[in-house]
C-alpha cells in the first residue's frame, strides 16, 4: 500500500511531473479509478498546465464550443479570453472524448453516467491524487499553473502573456488594458508566443504515448511509488500484528487520529518485539508510519514510566557517576582519537559505559570538551570532513549507529 512520502512541501513540477499528470496511468490510485475518469482527470491536468484553465472552469465548457474551437475563459471583470489548445491538450481531450461522446448531452466534461459535474469534483480529484502519492501540500493544480507561468518568464510581449493567462495581476497594472485587448483578439500573435515559449508545444506525439512515457521515467521526481529503505523481514510478514500493519493504508484524511489509535494499541507489543531483537526502532516506525525519532522518544518514555523507585535511583546514580568519569577518560585519550572511536573503546572495559553514543556526545558538550568547542577555544576552525575521512572514522571507530537510551 502507498505510504506517505517524506516531503512536506510539494516542490516545483518538472516537465516529467507535468507529463505524469497528463498520463491516465498516474491516476490509477486516485478517486474514481475507471478509465473514463482517469482520462478526464488527465485532460483537466493538460488544460491546467498548457492553458491555465481550472477544473471548475472546464466544467462550464460545452462540446459545441470545443468542436468549433470557440472555447473562451470569462473573468469576473466582464472580459473573456480565447482558450488556445496545444496539440498535447487536444490529444488528451480527444482520448477522453472517445468514451464521452456516446453519453450524449451538451457539456464537454460529464460524469460517467452522463450527468453534469459538480464544480468541486475536479479539485477534489487532484487533492486525492496528492494524498495517494504523499504530497502533503496537495498543491498539484497550483504547481501546474506555476509550470505554465514559468514558461513565459523570458517573454517580452507582456500583453500576450496576460491574454494567455486570462488575467492581469497587480504587477501588470502598468500595461494598458487596450494593449491586452488587442493581443487577445490577435490569435496569430498569441499562437506565436505560445508555440515559442511553452515547454509542451509541438506535436502531441512528443509528449504522450511511448515518447511521453520515456520522458516521464527520465524526468519525473514526484509521482513515483514511495520506496522505503527499511528492510521488511519474513517475521514482519508472518507476525499477525506486523502483517496487519503492513497492509494498513495511510491515505485517508484523518491520518493523525489513525496513527494515534494504532500506536496506543500496538506499541506495547512492538516494544516487546524490539527488546527480543525481532524488530528495530526504524521498522516499528515504518509499521506505524512515524519517524524513527518519534518512536525512540515514545519507547524512552515507556521505559522511564515503568521504572520502580529503586531502579530510578540506581539509574540516576549511574548517570551522575558516568557524567564525571567520561570527562576524565576523554581528557586522557590519545591525540587524534575521534568521539566515535572513544565511544567504542569505553564500551569494552569492565565496567563499561552503559549508555548510548548520543548521551556520551551530550555529556562532552555539557563539559565543553566536544571537538567543535575545543576548536572554538583554540581559535582554529575545524576542517570539514570529507566522505573519505568519515569512512575512515567509521572503520576505525566501529559502526556509526545510535542505540536507544538505556
N, C-alpha and C positions, 0 to 999 in steps of 0.2 A: 504494500500500500504506500502511497506517496507520503513522505514526511516533510515537515516544514523545512525550507532551506534556511541557511544561516543568515541571509541578508535581511536586514530590517528596512532598508531603503531601496526602492527599485531604481537602479541606475538608468542612464540613457540607453535607449534601444540602439543596437547596431542594425545594419541593414539585414543581417541574418535573423535578428529578433523580429523585425517587421515582417519579413517574408514568412516567418514561422506563424505569425498571427493570421496571415492570409492563407495558410495551408490548413485545410479542414482536418487533417490528421492530428494537428495540435489540439483540437477541440474535443478529442475523444474523451478526455477526463472532465469535461465541463458539464453544466446542466443541459438538459435536452440533447442527448447524445446521438440521436438519429442522424443519418446522413443529411436529411433535409435541413435540420437546424445547424449542423456543423458547416454546411456550405453557406448558410445565411450569415452566421457569425463571421465567417471568413470574408464575405462580401462587405459586412459592416466595417471590418478592420481595414480592408482595402480603401473604402471610402474615407475613413478617418486618416489614414496615412498618406493618401495621394490626392485627396480633395478637401480635407479638413471638414468633413461632414459628420456630425454627431449621430449616433443611432436614433435618438429621438426625432431628429430632423429627417433622417432617412425613412422613417415610418410614414412620413407625410407624402412621399413621392408616389406617383401613380405609374402604372405600366405604360399608359399612353404618353406621358411625359418622357419616359425613358426611351420608348421606341422611336419617338420623333426628335430625340436629342434636345428636349426643352426643359431639362431639369434646372431649377433655379433655387437659390437659397435666400429666403426672406429674412430681413433683420427687424428688430423692434423699432427702428427709426423710420420704417416705411420704405426702405430701399430693398432691392433684390439683385442678386448677382448670379451670373451663369455658373453652372457646375460643369467644369471640364473634366472628362473622364479619360485618364490614360489607358492605353491598351490593357495593362495588367488589371485595372479595375473592371473594365468591360468583360474581360475573360472570367474574373471572379463572379461577376453578376450573372453572366450567361451560364456558368456552371451551376449556379443556384436556380436559374430560371428553367432549366431542363426538368426540374421536379416541381416548380411552382406553377407554370402556365396551365397545366391540366386542372388546377383547382378552380380556375375562373376568378371573377372579381376584378376590381379596378386597382387596388393597392399594389405597389411593387413588392413590398415585404409583408407577408402574412404568416400566420401560424400554420402548422402542418395540416389542420383541418380547414384552412381557407378563411378563418375568422381574422379580423383586424388585430394587429399587435398593440399592446399597451406601450406607451412612450418609454416606460422604465424597463421594459423587458430586455432590450439590448444592453443597457448599462449593467443590469444585474448579471447578465451572462458574462460580461468582462470581469466583474468582481468575482464571480465563481471560478473563472479560469485562473485568476490571480491567486485565489486561495488554494487551488489544486497544485499549483507549482510553487507555493511557499512565498509568493511575492507579497509581503505583509502590507505594503502600502496600497496595493490593489490599483495602482495608477496606470493601468495599461493604456487606457484611452488618452490620458494626459501625455504619456510617452509617445504615442503615435502622433498626436498633434505637434509635440515638440520635434519629432523627426521631420515632419512637413515644414515647420518653420525654419529649422536649421539648413534646409536645402537652399534657402534664399538669402542666407546671411551676406553673401558677396554680391548680390544682385543690386544694381544701381537704379533700376526702374521701380521706384518705391510705390508709385500709383498702381502699377500692375500687380505688385506683391499684395497690396491691400485688397485689390479686386479678387485675387485668387484666394485670399484668406477670408473673404466675405466680411471684412470688418476693418475699422480703423481704431487703433489703440491710442492711449494717452500720449505715447511718444511720437505719434504720427499726425498731431494736430497742425503741424506747420505745412502739411500737404493739402492744398485746396481741394474741396470736395468736387469741384468741377473737373480737376485732373483725374480723380478716381473714377468719376462717371465716364469720362472719355476713354479711360483704359478699360472699364467694364464693358463698354459697347464695342470695343475693338477686339474681337475674338482672335484675329490673326496675331495681334500683339501679345495677347495672353498665352496663346499656344507657343509662341517663340520662347517666352520666359519659362514656361512650364517644361518644355522639352529640353531647354538648355540647362536648367538648374536641378530639376528633380532627379533624385538618385535612382528612381524606378521608371524613368522614361524609357521609351524604346519598345521593341516588340515584346508581347506578353510572354513568348516562349523563353525569354531570358530569365524570367522571374518565377514562373510556375512550371509544374511538371518536373522532369528529371533535372533540368538545369537549376530550377529553384531548390530542389531537394539538396543538390550538391552545395549550393551557396549557403543554405540553412545549416548543413552539417559543418561547414567550414567556418562560418562567421557567427553562428548563434552562441550565446553565452547564458541565457536565462531559461528558456523553455526546454530544459533537459530533465530527465529523471533524477531526482535528488539522490545522490550517492552518499554512502556513509563509510567512513574509514574504520568504523567499529566492527571487529570480527564477529560474525554470527556463528556460534558454535552449535554442534549437534545437541548439546544439553539444552540450549535455549530453544531449539526446535521441538524437543521432546518433553520438556518440563511443562505441565499443564498451564501454570501461571505465566511463564515466559512465552509460551506459544500463543496464548490468548493476547498478550501484549504486543507480540509481533504482528498479529493480524489486526490490531487496533488501527482504525483510520483516524488521522489527525487533520481533517479537512473541514470541520464544521466551524460555526461562528462562536461557539462558547468553549473555546479551547482551554481557557484558564480554569473554568469550573470542571471540565472533563479531566484535566490533569490533576487538579487538587483531589478529586474523588478517588482517582486511581492511586495516587501517592498515599493517601490515608489508608487505603485498603490493602495495598500490596507491598509498600516499602518495608514493613517489619519482616516479611518473609524474604524479600530480596536481600535485606541486610544480613540475614542468617546465611543465605547462599554465598554472600561475599565473604563472610567470616570463615566459611568452609572452603574457600578458594575456588568456588564454582562460577562466580561472576566477578567482574571487575567493576569499579566505580563507573567507568565510561560505558560499559554495557548496560548497567542499571539506568544510566542517564538516557541511553538510546531507547530502552524499553518504555520509559516514562516520558520521553520527548522533552527532556530537560538538558541543561548544560551540566557538565561534569562537576563544575564548581558548586552548583546548586545542590546536587546530590551529596557532595562531600560535606557541605555545611549541615545538611539535614542529618546525615549519619553521625557527624560530630556532636550535634545537639542531642541525638538519641543516646549516644554513649554517656554524655555528661549527665543526662537526666536519669540514667539507670544506675549511677554510682551510689554506693552506700556512703554514709559519713566517714567510715574508716577508709574506704577506697579513695574518697576525695582528699582526705588528709594526707594519705600516702602519696598521691599524685602531686599535690602541692609541695610536699617536702622534696620530691624528686626534681620538680621544676626549679625550686629555689637552689638546690644543690648544683644542678647542671647549668643554670644561668651563670653561676660564678665559675665553675670548673671549666666550662667550654671556652670562656675567655682566656683563662690561664693557658689551656692547651693550645689555643690558636696563636697566642703571643710567642709560644715556644716552638712553633712549627718551623720547618726548614724554609729557606728563602725560595720563592717560586712555586710553593705548593698552593694550588687553587682551592677555593672553598669546596668544590666538588670532590677533589681528591682528599681533602681534610675530612669531609663527612664520611667517606668510605673508610678512612683509617680509624676514626674514633668509634665506628660501629663494631670493629673487630675485637678489641681487647675486652677483658673482663674486669670490672663491669663495663659494659658497652653503653653507648649513647642510646637512650630508649625512645627518642622522639624522631620525627621525620626531618628531612632536609629543610623544609620550609621554616620550621621552628628554629633550626640552627641559624639560618640566614637572618631571621628576625632578631635573634639574640646578638649576632655580630653587629647588626645595625644599631641596636639599642646600646651596645657597648661602644659604638663609634669606631670599630675596627674593620668594617667592611672595606673591600678593595677601593671602591669609589670614594669613601670617606677618607681613607688614608692618602689617596692621591690628591684629594682636595686640600688636605692639611699640608702636604709637601709642596703644593703649588704645581704639580705635574698633572696634566690631563691624561687620564687612562686611554691607552690606544684601543681603538675599536677592534673587536675580534673578527677575524676572517673565518670563512667556512672551514678552512684547514685547521686553524687554531682551535675552533670549537670541537672539531672532530678529534683532535689530539687530546684535548682536555677530557672529552667523553671517554676516549680509550684509556687514558691514564687514570681517570677517576672513577671508572665504572659506569654503569648505565645511568643516564641522567633522567631519573624518574623521581616523582614526588609521591610518597606513600601517604595514606591518610593519617591524620594526627592520632596518636595513641591516647 
